[in-house]
Amino acid sequence: MTAAGSADWAPTASLATLRLRARMLEGVRAHFATTGALEVETPVMVQAGVTDVHLESLEVRRADGARVGFLHTSPEYAMKRLLAAGAPDIYQVCRVFREGERGRRHNPEFTMVEWYRLGIDHHALMDDVDRLLRTLIEPYRGVGETRRITYSDAFRQALGVDPLVVGAADLHESLTAAGIDVPEAVVRERDSLLDLAMATLVAARFPADAITFLYDFPASQAALARVRGPVASRFEAFWGELELANGFHELDDAAEQSARFQADRAERRRRGQADREPDSRFIAGLEAGLPPCAGVALGFDRVVMVASGAGRIDEVVAFPVERA
């Protein structure tokens, strides 16, 4: 028994919530069945971790300490290899893992719904995400009018700055003037300051009980998206201030993707993070030819939180990391 008197073996989600979760999973698969997408499965344990400085892959090691692989943070690389091999529109419901992510809205192991549509851009994919979210949420609570806003306009409204051109010093000054405590470690890090502004000021202005799409991120935050001048063809979907999904008009240039991976590695070294070799098979897939497509990753547990009114991710999963 824990100090609070509850049984440590018991699930943290109620059976009613687990039933709701199961119905919502049925809704996910019904959506993709009606839109002609193929459900696929790819390995959970992969040979390459991610280079992204904001993510850490969980390592899998043998008893003697030798590394066997990594638990994937997303099925993205493998799914794009399937597309390069000729697959049609595809989707996957899978468990993903991210080291060090634990909190009210985070568990190191969580459920992701990831999908790719051929021949469309990120704007058309936002329509698809909106339809799926409404299908999943509306049976349980009202959903207001969907809003779309550019990253630039959202920052202008919240902070009075243009995030595409503002420098780190001016951004730091604006955050401080708005009453935000800026950690010393990020005062000269422009993208880190933008992330801090997003987390503390920008998303807080998004309407509650509605879906907001934030799109056209700064090119410096492109990740695996195409870049158009100063902006990346990337979007995020929010429910109020809660991020639900991250989508791209996918980059299909192997040389550019390789250069981004190397830039990630240099930044990881600067920050003292572990080096990660890029996924060579993913790059080879891009070289073979990724068809024009857009893709998105949706945090399914968070969508269940919205539908059920839960305040913590522990309320919508049977066993969080401490009870796994």
Phi, psi and omega per residue, in radians:
M1 nan 2.465 3.088
T2 -1.415 2.984 3.135
A3 -1.040 -0.546 -3.134
A4 -1.371 -0.145 3.089
G5 1.608 0.036 3.135
S6 -1.608 2.678 -3.109
A7 -1.355 2.200 -3.089
D8 -1.189 -0.361 -3.129
W9 -1.386 -0.299 -2.970
A10 -1.382 2.670 3.067
P11 -1.168 2.639 3.099
T12 -1.536 -0.311 3.061
A13 -1.663 2.516 3.079
S14 -1.263 2.776 3.093
L15 -1.111 -0.579 3.090
A16 -1.084 -0.731 3.125
T17 -1.208 -0.653 3.108
L18 -1.153 -0.589 3.052
R19 -1.179 -0.739 3.085
L20 -1.050 -0.753 3.121
R21 -1.028 -0.757 3.136
A22 -1.112 -0.707 3.100
R23 -1.118 -0.658 3.135
M24 -1.201 -0.623 3.048
L25 -1.108 -0.675 3.040
E26 -1.050 -0.695 3.121
G27 -1.125 -0.649 3.084
V28 -1.041 -0.892 -3.074
R29 -1.184 -0.600 3.101
A30 -1.137 -0.682 3.118
H31 -1.042 -0.821 -3.089
F32 -1.294 -0.523 3.072
A33 -1.118 -0.717 -3.112
T34 -1.290 -0.342 3.135
T35 -1.794 0.117 2.989
G36 1.380 0.324 3.123
A37 -1.503 2.555 3.141
L38 -1.608 2.240 3.055
E39 -1.371 2.310 -3.111
V40 -2.231 2.849 3.029
E41 -2.262 2.375 3.089
T42 -2.266 2.854 -3.041
P43 -1.066 2.460 3.020
V44 -1.403 -0.647 3.061
M45 -1.677 2.153 -3.051
V46 -2.163 2.925 -3.052
Q47 -1.562 -0.292 -3.116
A48 -2.190 2.340 3.022
G49 -1.438 3.066 3.137
V50 -1.506 2.578 3.096
T51 -1.535 -0.278 -3.096
D52 -0.891 2.244 -3.096
V53 -1.225 -0.311 -3.101
H54 -1.617 -0.031 -3.128
L55 -2.218 2.580 3.033
E56 -2.231 2.207 3.116
S57 -1.406 2.444 3.043
L58 -1.395 2.216 -3.130
E59 -1.482 2.573 3.030
V60 -1.970 2.128 -3.087
R61 -2.203 2.629 3.043
R62 -1.320 3.018 3.135
A63 -1.054 -0.511 -3.134
D64 -1.474 0.046 3.092
G65 1.654 -0.176 3.139
A66 -1.218 2.370 -3.131
R67 -1.325 2.280 3.095
V68 -1.636 -0.617 -3.118
G69 3.000 -2.766 3.136
F70 -2.310 2.591 2.940
L71 -1.404 2.266 -2.987
H72 -1.180 2.548 3.040
T73 -1.522 -0.263 -3.127
S74 -2.971 2.644 3.069
P75 -1.496 0.236 -2.976
E76 -0.960 -0.898 -3.046
Y77 -1.081 -0.790 -3.117
A78 -1.171 -0.670 3.140
M79 -1.161 -0.640 3.096
K80 -1.210 -0.548 3.033
R81 -1.117 -0.652 3.066
L82 -1.115 -0.726 3.105
L83 -1.101 -0.710 3.117
A84 -1.129 -0.446 3.131
A85 -1.506 0.032 3.052
G86 1.873 0.150 3.136
A87 -1.147 2.648 3.053
P88 -1.408 -2.836 2.989
D89 -0.913 2.345 -3.081
I90 -2.357 2.720 3.015
Y91 -2.518 2.871 3.132
Q92 -2.628 2.425 2.973
V93 -1.934 2.035 -3.009
C94 -2.613 2.859 3.013
R95 -1.542 2.370 3.099
V96 -2.248 2.855 -2.965
F97 -2.403 2.373 3.113
R98 -2.442 2.099 -3.068
E99 -1.160 2.413 3.012
G100 1.398 0.015 -3.111
E101 -1.686 1.742 3.112
R102 -2.517 2.287 3.139
G103 3.093 -2.888 -3.094
R104 -1.059 -0.591 -3.101
R105 -2.013 0.129 -3.060
H106 -2.252 2.462 2.945
N107 -2.374 2.453 -3.100
P108 -1.005 -0.469 3.050
E109 -2.015 2.220 3.141
F110 -2.600 3.015 -3.083
T111 -1.766 2.240 3.123
M112 -2.053 2.443 2.941
V113 -1.921 2.034 -3.109
E114 -2.145 2.395 3.133
W115 -2.611 2.784 -3.078
Y116 -2.343 2.331 3.080
R117 -2.032 2.293 -3.126
L118 -1.393 2.516 2.961
G119 1.281 0.305 3.108
I120 -2.236 2.902 3.088
D121 -1.855 -3.033 -3.061
H122 -1.213 -0.448 3.099
H123 -1.180 -0.789 3.106
A124 -1.154 -0.603 3.124
L125 -1.187 -0.574 3.067
M126 -1.030 -0.669 3.085
D127 -1.031 -0.760 -3.121
D128 -1.143 -0.765 3.112
V129 -1.076 -0.741 3.132
D130 -1.054 -0.759 3.133
R131 -1.097 -0.772 -3.131
L132 -1.137 -0.795 -3.130
L133 -1.062 -0.718 3.112
R134 -1.156 -0.690 3.090
T135 -1.030 -0.682 -3.075
L136 -1.405 -0.641 -2.980
I137 -1.639 -0.679 -2.992
E138 -1.037 -0.516 3.080
P139 -1.119 -0.258 -3.004
Y140 -2.043 -0.363 3.110
R141 -2.853 2.828 3.137
G142 -1.221 2.562 3.105
V143 -2.174 2.102 -3.115
G144 -1.272 -3.054 -3.137
E145 -1.182 2.301 3.139
T146 -1.206 2.441 -3.125
R147 -2.064 2.447 3.022
R148 -2.153 2.331 -3.122
I149 -2.574 2.472 3.104
T150 -1.282 2.712 3.079
Y151 -0.975 -0.745 -3.125
S152 -1.092 -0.833 -3.111
D153 -1.134 -0.662 3.127
A154 -1.091 -0.699 3.118
F155 -1.238 -0.678 3.107
R156 -1.069 -0.742 -3.124
Q157 -1.201 -0.644 -3.057
A158 -1.521 -0.601 -2.966
L159 -2.268 -0.165 3.114
G160 1.270 0.426 3.124
V161 -2.252 2.723 3.036
D162 -1.649 1.919 -3.041
P163 -1.196 -0.231 -3.128
L164 -1.410 -0.331 -3.079
V165 -2.218 -0.325 -3.063
V166 -1.110 2.436 3.100
G167 -1.507 2.936 -3.091
A168 -1.078 -0.710 -3.092
A169 -1.114 -0.812 3.138
D170 -1.171 -0.644 3.122
L171 -1.161 -0.725 3.078
H172 -1.038 -0.782 3.141
E173 -1.082 -0.738 -3.137
S174 -1.145 -0.709 3.117
L175 -1.131 -0.768 3.129
T176 -1.091 -0.736 3.119
A177 -1.104 -0.499 3.127
A178 -1.468 0.037 3.086
G179 1.538 0.260 -3.135
I180 -1.583 2.274 3.080
D181 -1.395 1.986 -3.087
V182 -1.692 2.054 3.106
P183 -1.039 2.474 -3.108
E184 -1.006 -0.563 -3.061
A185 -1.157 -0.338 -3.050
V186 -2.033 0.128 -3.019
V187 -1.092 -0.403 3.138
R188 -1.916 0.125 -3.091
E189 -1.750 1.744 -3.005
R190 -1.017 -0.867 -3.108
D191 -1.169 -0.597 3.081
S192 -1.158 -0.646 3.088
L193 -1.178 -0.674 3.069
L194 -1.090 -0.730 3.114
D195 -1.112 -0.703 3.111
L196 -1.106 -0.758 3.101
A197 -1.091 -0.690 3.120
M198 -1.088 -0.783 -3.060
A199 -1.249 -0.541 -3.019
T200 -1.790 -0.515 -3.006
L201 -2.179 -0.786 -2.969
V202 -1.259 -0.986 -3.104
A203 -1.138 -0.452 3.128
A204 -1.093 -0.342 -3.140
R205 -1.563 -0.120 -3.131
F206 -1.214 2.473 -3.077
P207 -1.108 2.441 3.069
A208 -1.269 2.755 3.082
D209 0.995 0.619 3.114
A210 -2.718 2.820 3.116
I211 -1.680 2.264 3.056
T212 -2.068 2.277 3.028
F213 -1.831 2.106 3.052
L214 -1.794 2.170 -3.018
Y215 -2.412 2.944 -3.086
D216 1.056 1.156 3.110
F217 -1.215 2.847 3.033
P218 -1.012 2.562 -3.120
A219 -1.027 -0.504 3.130
S220 -1.182 -0.231 3.123
Q221 -1.991 0.553 -3.057
A222 -1.204 -0.565 -3.054
A223 1.008 -1.927 -3.130
L224 -1.934 0.419 -3.134
A225 -1.702 2.782 3.007
R226 -1.201 2.702 3.116
V227 -2.038 2.371 3.082
R228 -2.160 1.678 -3.108
G229 1.070 -2.129 -3.077
P230 -1.461 -0.057 -3.055
V231 -2.156 2.691 3.053
A232 -1.754 2.505 3.122
S233 -1.411 1.214 -3.020
R234 -2.329 2.578 3.049
F235 -2.427 2.793 2.935
E236 -2.250 2.525 3.090
A237 -1.871 2.377 -3.107
F238 -2.202 2.652 2.863
W239 -1.997 1.882 -2.921
G240 1.023 -2.226 3.124
E241 -1.645 0.037 -3.095
L242 -1.519 2.048 3.104
E243 -1.266 2.314 -3.131
L244 -1.965 -0.590 -2.993
A245 -2.632 2.728 3.122
N246 -2.391 2.111 -3.043
G247 -2.298 2.728 -3.104
F248 -2.346 2.595 2.688
H249 -1.426 1.913 -2.808
E250 -1.218 2.355 3.013
L251 -1.184 2.298 -3.140
D252 -2.070 0.221 -3.091
D253 -1.718 1.907 -3.072
A254 -1.109 -0.690 -3.123
A255 -1.144 -0.763 3.113
E256 -1.129 -0.717 3.131
Q257 -1.131 -0.705 3.091
S258 -1.062 -0.725 3.128
A259 -1.114 -0.678 3.112
R260 -1.147 -0.694 3.106
F261 -1.078 -0.732 -3.141
Q262 -1.172 -0.628 3.073
A263 -1.131 -0.688 3.062
D264 -1.033 -0.790 -3.103
R265 -1.090 -0.705 3.109
A266 -1.110 -0.719 3.134
E267 -1.188 -0.652 3.085
R268 -1.096 -0.714 3.100
R269 -1.098 -0.734 -3.138
R270 -1.087 -0.621 -3.112
R271 -1.498 -0.085 -3.118
G272 1.380 0.351 3.114
Q273 -1.541 2.778 3.117
A274 -1.085 2.435 3.095
D275 -1.269 2.546 3.089
R276 -2.280 2.149 3.060
E277 -1.198 2.311 3.101
P278 -1.083 2.737 3.139
D279 -1.314 1.788 -3.063
S280 -1.191 -0.553 3.126
R281 -1.214 -0.615 3.063
F282 -1.111 -0.791 3.114
I283 -1.080 -0.708 3.104
A284 -1.088 -0.642 3.070
G285 -1.092 -0.739 3.077
L286 -1.097 -0.694 3.118
E287 -1.127 -0.615 3.097
A288 -1.192 -0.484 3.066
G289 2.177 1.712 3.007
L290 -1.487 2.156 3.132
P291 -1.173 2.698 3.087
P292 -0.962 2.245 -3.064
C293 -2.834 2.924 3.001
A294 -2.264 2.544 -3.101
G295 -2.453 2.774 -3.084
V296 -2.610 2.565 3.036
A297 -2.006 2.228 -3.095
L298 -2.026 2.238 3.073
G299 -1.384 1.740 -3.007
F300 -1.123 -0.693 -3.116
D301 -1.033 -0.672 3.140
R302 -1.194 -0.592 3.076
V303 -1.152 -0.662 3.055
V304 -1.129 -0.660 3.060
M305 -1.005 -0.782 3.136
V306 -1.090 -0.860 -3.076
A307 -1.102 -0.632 -3.062
S308 -1.614 -0.199 -3.074
G309 1.353 0.313 -3.114
A310 -1.241 2.562 3.102
G311 -1.720 -0.252 -3.125
R312 -2.357 2.565 3.128
I313 -1.104 -0.495 3.129
D314 -1.038 -0.436 -3.113
E315 -1.323 -0.207 -3.058
V316 -2.118 0.041 3.048
V317 -2.072 2.584 -3.091
A318 -1.139 -0.872 -3.044
F319 -2.394 1.776 3.041
P320 -1.187 3.104 -2.936
V321 -0.976 -0.624 -3.102
E322 -1.225 -0.331 -3.141
R323 -1.998 0.150 -3.091
A324 -1.198 nan nan
